[in-house]
Amino acid sequence: MPTAYVLLNTEIGAENQVLKALRSIDGIEEVHNLWGVYDIIANVKAGNMEELKYIIGDRIEKVGKINSKLTMIVT
């Protein structure tokens, strides 16, 4: 089962809005606020790599208010 951790930087003050939107996306197992360089970490799991790419590249991007994203795929 492909798994990835996605680190996100949001617009200032948008952290809770982005967290709430991410929690509603199928395939996102966990979402947490962070202190430090990144604002949010999301644990994403999918049935295959294509689905994982879709969740990260399309569904998360459509949330909006995200300034940058770093994806780490678990091997």
PyMOL commands that set and color helices and strands:
alter all, ss='L'
color gray80, all
select helices_A, chain A and resi 15-23+49-59+61-63
alter helices_A, ss='H'
color red, helices_A
select strands_A, chain A and resi 3-10+28-33+40-45+66-73
alter strands_A, ss='S'
color yellow, strands_A
deselect
rebuild
show_as cartoon
